[in-house]
Amino acid sequence: MRNLLLRILGSLAPLIHSDTGTMDRWLWVRRRLPITRNGEQLLDVGCGTGAFSINADKRGYTCLGLTWDEPATAVATERARICKADKTSFRVVDVRQLDQQTDLIGGFDVVLCCENIEHILDDRKLMADMFAVLKPGGRLVLTTPWHDYDPITLPDAGPFLQEETGWHVRRGYTKCMLEELCAKTGFAVEEIDYNVGWLSQKTIFIFQKLKFILPLAWLVILPLRPIVHLFDRPLTRFFGRKFFSICLVAYRPRFR
């Protein structure tokens, strides 16, 4: 079924096959990835099954996606083939050892890190490693849960363990925490924003409940998506509700 959707919808399919938060984050990331014909090198740290790498390829970027999960890498590779994302490849790498991938040092114009850093205990090391793989003048585009979110489902309230089991090791990040990480690792903060608003969170809640009883739960929320993506941000701000994700664009300075 997934491959059928890929053949019909192309790179859009993996963005709508999950909850609305995936598309929310991609739309935010996309606005920070201008269409290019220069073949800029993009590294997707914690790429999962490759949705963002494949869609960045369609905007002109040459992409390498990293994940520790071999089955996910196989799925991502197959998706890229079907979507004709010919400038995208994937590699099995534990991003906690990103510094050991010496061939990647200083090789990228953009690093993506979406909903990954909250899983890593030594987040300062990960930030330093992402700084190292960027070229001078390169940019980090990162999303992660906002510390002050209202939980969508019970696990979002914790507990958050001090061991890396695959679940979050911290609730999330505040603006000051991201600024501190950037200051400690050499990044200059370019932008901090928020994403996945109140309307999207309600839709995610519905999806999370339905997916355990309906194999095609994504079809149920499909008609809601245009409304969610159009009105989520203004309604969240209008009603004074909290966003779920905090988003960062950081810059590796060209000059020391």
C-alpha positions in Angstrom: 0.0 0.0 0.0 2.8 2.4 0.9 4.6 1.7 -2.3 1.4 2.2 -4.3 1.0 5.6 -2.6 4.6 6.5 -3.4 4.0 5.6 -7.1 0.9 7.7 -7.2 1.8 10.7 -5.0 5.6 10.6 -5.1 7.5 12.3 -2.4 4.3 13.7 -0.9 3.2 10.2 0.3 5.5 9.7 3.3 4.5 13.2 4.5 0.8 12.4 4.7 1.1 8.7 5.7 1.8 9.8 9.3 0.3 12.4 11.6 0.0 16.1 10.7 3.1 17.0 12.7 5.3 15.5 10.0 3.9 17.8 7.3 3.9 20.7 9.7 7.6 20.3 10.3 8.4 19.7 6.6 6.5 22.9 5.6 8.6 24.8 8.1 11.9 23.2 7.0 11.0 23.7 3.3 10.8 27.5 3.8 14.4 27.3 5.0 15.6 25.3 2.0 15.3 27.5 -1.1 15.1 25.7 -4.4 18.6 25.4 -5.8 20.4 24.2 -8.9 23.8 24.3 -7.2 23.6 20.8 -5.8 24.2 21.9 -2.2 25.1 19.0 0.1 22.5 18.3 2.8 23.0 15.9 5.7 19.8 14.5 7.4 20.8 13.5 10.9 18.3 10.9 12.2 16.5 10.7 8.9 14.1 7.8 9.8 12.6 6.4 6.6 13.8 9.3 4.5 10.8 11.6 4.0 12.7 14.9 4.5 15.8 13.8 2.6 13.7 12.7 -0.4 11.7 16.0 -0.4 14.9 18.1 -0.1 16.3 16.2 -3.1 13.3 17.4 -5.0 14.3 21.0 -4.2 17.7 20.4 -5.7 19.8 19.3 -2.8 22.2 16.3 -2.8 21.2 14.5 0.4 22.7 11.9 2.7 20.4 10.5 5.4 21.8 8.9 8.5 19.9 6.5 10.9 21.0 3.7 13.1 18.0 1.6 12.0 18.9 -0.8 9.2 15.3 -1.7 8.3 14.4 2.1 8.1 17.5 2.6 5.9 16.2 -0.1 3.5 12.7 1.5 3.4 14.3 4.9 2.8 16.4 3.6 0.0 13.4 2.0 -1.7 11.4 5.1 -1.3 14.1 7.2 -2.9 14.3 4.9 -5.8 10.5 5.0 -6.4 10.4 8.8 -6.1 13.4 9.1 -8.4 15.3 11.0 -5.8 18.6 10.2 -7.6 20.7 12.6 -5.5 19.8 11.0 -2.2 21.5 8.1 -0.4 21.4 6.7 3.0 23.9 5.3 5.5 23.5 3.3 8.7 25.1 5.4 11.4 24.5 5.9 15.1 24.5 9.7 15.2 26.0 9.6 18.7 29.2 8.6 16.9 28.8 11.1 14.1 32.4 12.3 14.8 33.7 8.9 13.7 32.4 9.5 10.2 35.6 11.4 9.3 34.7 11.6 5.5 31.8 13.8 6.4 33.7 16.5 8.2 33.3 19.9 6.7 31.3 18.5 3.7 27.8 19.9 4.0 26.0 23.2 3.3 22.9 22.2 5.4 22.4 19.8 8.3 18.8 18.7 9.1 18.1 17.3 12.6 14.3 16.9 13.1 12.9 15.4 16.3 16.1 13.6 17.1 18.2 15.6 19.6 15.7 14.9 22.4 16.6 11.2 22.2 20.4 11.9 22.8 21.8 12.3 26.3 25.0 14.1 25.2 23.2 16.7 23.2 26.2 19.1 23.4 28.4 16.5 21.6 25.8 16.0 18.9 25.6 19.8 18.3 29.4 20.0 18.2 29.5 17.1 15.7 26.9 18.7 13.5 28.9 21.9 13.6 32.0 19.9 12.5 30.3 18.4 9.4 29.1 21.8 8.1 31.1 24.0 5.8 31.9 27.5 7.1 28.8 29.4 6.3 26.6 26.3 6.5 23.3 26.1 8.4 21.8 23.8 10.9 18.0 23.4 10.6 16.6 21.6 13.7 13.2 20.8 15.3 12.6 19.3 18.7 9.8 19.3 21.3 9.3 22.6 23.1 9.8 22.1 26.8 6.5 23.9 27.6 4.2 21.9 25.4 0.9 20.5 26.6 1.1 16.7 26.3 -0.8 15.3 23.3 -0.8 11.7 24.7 0.1 10.3 28.1 3.7 9.3 27.2 4.4 13.0 26.3 4.2 13.8 30.0 7.0 11.4 30.8 8.8 9.9 32.6 11.9 10.7 30.6 14.7 8.2 31.5 18.4 8.9 31.8 19.2 6.1 29.5 18.9 5.9 25.7 16.2 3.4 25.1 14.8 5.0 22.0 12.3 7.2 23.9 13.0 10.9 24.8 15.6 11.4 27.4 14.3 14.9 28.1 11.0 16.7 27.8 12.2 19.1 25.3 14.0 22.5 24.9 13.4 26.1 25.8 14.7 29.0 23.7 17.4 29.6 26.3 18.5 25.9 26.2 18.9 26.0 22.4 20.8 29.3 22.6 23.1 27.8 25.2 23.8 24.8 23.0 24.7 27.1 20.1 26.9 29.3 22.3 28.8 26.3 23.6 29.4 24.7 20.2 30.2 27.7 18.0 26.9 28.2 16.3 25.3 31.6 15.8 21.6 31.6 16.3 19.8 32.8 13.2 16.2 32.0 14.0 14.1 30.4 16.7 10.4 29.6 15.9 7.6 27.3 17.0 5.6 24.7 15.1 2.8 22.1 15.4 0.1 24.1 16.9 -3.1 23.5 18.8 -5.2 22.4 15.8 -2.6 20.0 14.6 -2.1 18.6 18.0 -5.9 17.7 18.2 -5.6 16.0 14.8 -2.5 14.1 16.0 -4.5 12.9 19.1 -7.3 11.6 16.8 -4.7 9.9 14.5 -2.9 8.2 17.5 -6.1 6.8 18.8 -7.4 5.6 15.4 -4.2 4.0 14.2 -4.5 1.2 16.7 -7.9 0.1 15.4 -7.8 1.3 11.7 -4.9 0.3 9.4 -5.8 3.3 7.2 -6.2 5.9 10.0 -4.3 8.4 7.8 -7.2 8.4 5.4 -9.6 9.5 8.1 -7.6 12.7 8.9 -6.7 13.3 5.2 -9.7 15.6 4.6 -8.7 17.7 7.7 -5.2 18.4 6.5 -5.8 21.5 4.3 -7.7 23.1 7.2 -5.0 22.1 9.7 -2.1 23.4 7.7 -3.8 26.6 6.7 -5.3 27.7 10.0 -3.1 25.9 12.7 -0.6 28.7 13.3 -3.1 31.7 13.4 -5.6 29.8 15.5 -2.9 28.7 18.0 -1.8 32.3 18.4 -5.3 33.7 18.5 -6.4 31.4 21.3 -3.1 31.7 23.1 -2.4 27.9 23.0 1.0 26.3 23.0 3.0 24.9 20.1 4.5 21.4 20.4 7.8 21.9 18.6 10.5 24.5 18.9 12.6 25.1 15.7 16.1 26.5 15.3 18.2 27.8 12.4 21.8 28.2 13.4 24.8 29.3 11.3 28.4 28.1 11.3 30.4 31.4 11.0 32.6 31.8 7.9 35.1 33.8 9.9 36.7 33.2 13.3 
